Amino acid sequence: MSIRVVETEKIGYNYLEFEIKRGDEMNRKEKSLQALIGILRTSSTLEQIVRKDVACYGLNMTEFSVLELLYHKGRQTTQTIKNKILIASSSTTYVVDQLEKKEHVRRDICQEDKRVTYVEITESGKALMDEIFPLHAKKIETCFGKLTEDELVQLKELLKKVR
């Protein structure tokens, strides 16, 4: 078996590609590496689908993620948003700025602790999410359409075990 690192612009990161000679039996390491390739390729495909989907609504993925969090969980601190969406502090500020310009969110400074800023979805942001979230959820459901309900549960559990 040979392993090579391939640079690809389509995916935007390095990934491993395997060439397995016929007759070679795969060991656990090789199977693990192939599983990683499968996860990365699937992740890239899903990311492209989601990117394209949310772009139809004039949002990027991070903006959509912040709106989705606020839509489902309500008012959050910028720190909580940063942790839940897994983005840098400066990026969080930028994304909230962009959403604020679009009038989808508003900021409130905590009166008890001026270092804390809350972000909440506006009526305009809620109306947007009321309209687009069901369509987005349907798009995601379609992505997993080839899996049975049991396979979806199993996939979730297996991915959780890897984490």
PECOR-V713706 format. One record per run of one state. SS is the DSSP state (H for helix, E for strand, L for the rest). FROM is the first residue (numbers start at 1). TO is the last residue. Records with the same first field share a line. If there is no record, write none. Layout:
# PECOR-V713706
SS=FROM-TO ; FROM-TO
This chain:
# PECOR-V713706
L=1-1 ; 7-14 ; 20-27 ; 56-60 ; 74-75 ; 86-88 ; 102-104 ; 110-116 ; 122-122 ; 144-148 ; 163-163
E=2-6 ; 15-19 ; 76-77 ; 105-109 ; 117-121
H=28-55 ; 61-73 ; 78-85 ; 89-101 ; 123-143 ; 149-162
